[in-house]
């Protein structure tokens, strides 16, 4: 399934014992409609407050004769801030997480005060040097180990990521950072954005920025940017896993 959500009211994507997650809401609705306990498996995690324009998840069902009806019924059951956009039939051994080739995120910074955008972008009133921020973004493309931007005490086996794209673009009064990689570490995008903001404010130089990456030390990088301005925008898969839409 291809779905979208506003993460404001959720403690992230993943199920948690004492908190409401996006995953738990969808699983509850799906299990009622299919009349059997139906776990779903997401393409990855998003932190508390992070939004998704496009998240993908898979579930197993013995028989599904009418995916259009299930799509309609799911959206009727789900809260207004979660939407299932499409349901696909995929190969039996396909997995939403492990078959994903790449993920893409956007981070939105508002350069003017906008009262209607408080929960959608991060307002920064200071002038940012966008050229420096893009110079630093290009530096990241020369590296693969991003431990300095990873949340501490995580259980990953490697901190290596294949970073494919990272760039800031100015759209009127909104500055949008787009980043694409085969995988992301926990809190990685927000830590990158927070550190790039320090570059844009000229608190750290380009040389310092590269030294931070080489150090593999999270304490040397900048603070994590707020979650409410981060969006998971796309998940990329090999075309052959989809049998039909």
C-alpha positions as CSV (number, residue, x, y, z in Angstrom):
1,X,0.0,0.0,0.0
2,X,1.0,3.6,-0.8
3,X,-0.1,5.9,2.0
4,X,0.3,9.5,3.3
5,X,0.0,11.0,6.8
6,X,0.3,14.1,8.8
7,X,2.6,13.0,11.7
8,X,1.6,15.8,14.1
9,X,-0.6,13.6,16.3
10,X,1.5,10.4,16.2
11,X,4.6,9.1,18.0
12,X,6.1,8.1,14.7
13,X,5.4,5.3,12.2
14,X,6.3,2.2,14.3
15,X,4.2,0.5,16.9
16,X,4.9,1.4,20.5
17,X,3.4,-0.1,23.7
18,X,2.1,3.1,25.2
19,X,1.7,5.5,22.3
20,X,-0.4,6.0,19.2
21,X,1.5,5.3,16.0
22,X,0.5,5.4,12.3
23,X,1.2,1.7,11.9
24,X,-1.1,0.8,14.8
25,X,-4.0,2.8,13.4
26,X,-3.7,1.2,10.0
27,X,-3.3,-2.3,11.4
28,X,-6.4,-1.9,13.6
29,X,-8.5,-0.7,10.6
30,X,-7.2,-3.4,8.3
31,X,-7.7,-6.2,10.8
32,X,-11.3,-5.2,11.3
33,X,-12.0,-5.1,7.6
34,X,-10.2,-8.3,6.7
35,X,-11.6,-10.0,9.9
36,X,-8.2,-11.3,10.9
37,X,-5.2,-9.9,12.7
38,X,-3.2,-8.3,9.9
39,X,0.2,-6.8,10.7
40,X,1.7,-4.4,8.2
41,X,5.4,-3.9,7.5
42,X,6.6,-0.4,6.5
43,X,9.5,0.7,4.3
44,X,11.1,2.3,7.3
45,X,10.5,4.4,10.4
46,X,9.6,8.1,10.7
47,X,10.1,9.8,14.0
48,X,7.4,11.4,16.2
49,X,5.9,14.4,14.4
50,X,7.4,13.6,10.9
51,X,5.1,13.6,8.0
52,X,4.9,11.3,4.9
53,X,3.8,12.3,1.4
54,X,4.5,8.8,0.4
55,X,5.2,5.8,2.8
56,X,4.9,2.3,1.5
57,X,3.9,-0.8,3.6
58,X,3.0,-4.4,2.8
59,X,0.6,-6.9,4.3
60,X,-0.2,-10.6,3.6
61,X,-3.8,-11.7,3.0
62,X,-5.1,-15.1,1.9
63,X,-7.6,-13.6,-0.6
64,X,-8.4,-10.1,-1.8
65,X,-11.0,-10.0,-4.5
66,X,-11.7,-6.3,-4.5
67,X,-8.8,-4.0,-3.6
68,X,-10.7,-0.9,-4.7
69,X,-13.4,-1.6,-2.1
70,X,-10.8,-2.3,0.6
71,X,-9.1,1.0,-0.3
72,X,-12.4,2.9,0.1
73,X,-13.3,1.1,3.3
74,X,-9.9,1.7,4.8
75,X,-10.1,5.4,4.2
76,X,-13.5,5.5,5.8
77,X,-12.1,3.8,9.0
78,X,-8.9,5.7,9.2
79,X,-8.6,9.2,10.9
80,X,-8.5,12.2,8.7
81,X,-4.7,12.6,9.0
82,X,-3.9,9.2,7.5
83,X,-4.8,8.3,3.8
84,X,-4.2,5.1,1.9
85,X,-3.7,6.2,-1.7
86,X,-3.2,2.9,-3.6
87,X,-3.2,-0.8,-3.0
88,X,-1.0,-3.0,-5.2
89,X,-0.6,-6.8,-5.6
90,X,3.1,-7.6,-5.4
91,X,5.2,-10.8,-5.7
92,X,4.7,-13.1,-2.8
93,X,8.3,-12.7,-1.5
94,X,8.3,-8.8,-1.8
95,X,9.1,-6.8,1.3
96,X,8.3,-3.0,1.7
97,X,11.5,-2.4,3.6
98,X,14.1,-4.8,2.1
99,X,13.1,-4.4,-1.5
100,X,13.3,-0.6,-1.4
101,X,16.1,0.8,-3.6
102,X,16.1,4.3,-2.1
103,X,14.2,6.8,0.0
104,X,13.7,10.5,-0.4
105,X,13.0,13.2,2.2
106,X,12.3,16.9,2.1
107,X,12.9,19.4,4.8
108,X,11.1,22.8,4.6
109,X,12.4,26.1,6.1
110,X,10.2,29.2,6.0
111,X,12.1,32.4,5.6
112,X,9.2,34.6,6.6
113,X,6.7,34.3,9.5
114,X,3.6,32.4,8.3
115,X,1.0,31.7,10.9
116,X,-0.7,29.1,8.7
117,X,2.6,27.1,8.3
118,X,3.6,26.7,12.0
119,X,3.3,22.9,11.9
120,X,4.5,22.5,8.3
121,X,7.9,24.2,8.1
122,X,10.6,25.5,10.3
123,X,10.8,29.3,10.5
124,X,14.3,30.8,10.6
125,X,14.4,34.6,10.7
126,X,18.2,34.9,10.3
127,X,19.8,35.1,6.9
128,X,21.1,31.8,5.6
129,X,23.9,31.5,3.0
130,X,22.3,29.0,0.7
131,X,25.4,28.6,-1.5
132,X,27.4,27.5,1.5
133,X,24.7,25.1,2.5
134,X,24.8,23.6,-1.0
135,X,28.6,23.5,-1.0
136,X,28.4,21.5,2.3
137,X,25.7,19.2,0.8
138,X,28.0,18.3,-2.1
139,X,30.8,17.5,0.4
140,X,28.5,14.8,1.9
141,X,28.3,13.1,-1.5
142,X,32.0,12.2,-1.2
143,X,31.4,10.2,2.0
144,X,29.6,7.0,3.0
145,X,29.9,6.8,6.8
146,X,27.4,9.1,8.5
147,X,27.7,8.0,12.1
148,X,28.1,11.7,13.2
149,X,24.5,12.2,12.1
150,X,23.1,9.1,13.7
151,X,21.1,8.9,16.9
152,X,23.3,7.4,19.7
153,X,22.7,3.9,21.1
154,X,21.2,2.5,17.9
155,X,21.5,-1.2,16.9
156,X,22.6,-0.8,13.3
157,X,25.4,-3.0,12.0
158,X,26.8,-0.3,9.7
159,X,26.6,3.5,9.5
160,X,27.3,3.5,5.7
161,X,24.7,5.0,3.4
162,X,24.8,5.5,-0.4
163,X,23.9,9.2,-0.6
164,X,22.6,9.8,-4.1
165,X,21.4,13.4,-3.9
166,X,21.4,16.4,-1.5
167,X,20.5,19.9,-2.4
168,X,18.7,23.1,-1.2
169,X,16.3,24.9,-3.5
170,X,14.7,28.3,-2.8
171,X,11.0,28.5,-3.8
172,X,9.7,32.0,-3.1
173,X,10.1,32.3,0.7
174,X,10.5,28.6,1.4
175,X,13.8,26.8,1.4
176,X,13.5,23.1,0.6
177,X,16.2,20.5,1.3
178,X,15.9,17.3,-0.8
179,X,18.0,14.3,0.1
180,X,17.9,10.8,-1.4
181,X,19.8,7.7,-0.3
182,X,19.5,3.9,-0.3
183,X,19.0,4.1,3.5
184,X,19.0,6.5,6.4
185,X,20.1,6.2,10.0
186,X,17.8,7.1,12.9
187,X,17.5,10.9,13.1
188,X,20.0,11.3,10.3
189,X,18.1,13.8,8.1
190,X,17.2,16.1,11.0
191,X,20.8,16.0,12.2
192,X,22.1,16.8,8.8
193,X,19.7,19.7,8.4
194,X,20.6,21.1,11.8
195,X,24.3,21.0,11.0
196,X,23.8,22.6,7.5
197,X,21.8,25.4,9.2
198,X,24.9,26.1,11.2
199,X,26.9,26.2,8.0
200,X,24.3,28.6,6.5
201,X,24.6,30.8,9.6
202,X,28.4,30.7,9.3
203,X,28.8,29.2,12.7
204,X,30.9,26.4,11.2
205,X,33.0,26.4,8.0
206,X,33.0,24.0,5.1
207,X,36.2,22.6,6.4
208,X,34.7,22.1,9.9
209,X,31.7,20.4,8.3
210,X,33.8,17.8,6.6
211,X,35.8,17.3,9.8
212,X,32.6,16.5,11.6
213,X,31.7,13.8,9.0
214,X,35.2,12.3,9.3
215,X,35.1,12.4,13.1
216,X,32.1,10.0,13.2
217,X,31.1,11.8,16.5
218,X,27.5,12.9,16.9
219,X,28.5,15.4,19.6
220,X,30.5,17.4,17.1
221,X,27.5,17.8,14.7
222,X,24.7,20.4,15.1
223,X,21.4,19.9,16.8
224,X,18.6,18.0,15.2
225,X,16.2,20.3,13.3
226,X,12.6,20.1,14.5
227,X,10.5,17.1,13.3
228,X,7.4,19.0,12.1
229,X,9.2,20.3,8.9
230,X,10.4,16.9,7.7
231,X,8.6,14.9,5.0
232,X,9.2,11.4,3.7
233,X,8.4,12.1,0.0
234,X,9.1,8.9,-1.9
235,X,10.2,5.3,-1.8
236,X,11.7,3.7,-4.9
237,X,11.2,0.0,-5.8
238,X,12.2,-2.2,-8.8
239,X,9.2,-2.3,-11.2
240,X,9.1,-6.0,-11.4
241,X,7.9,-6.6,-7.9
242,X,4.4,-5.1,-8.8
243,X,2.1,-7.7,-10.4
244,X,-0.7,-5.2,-10.9
245,X,-2.3,-2.1,-9.5
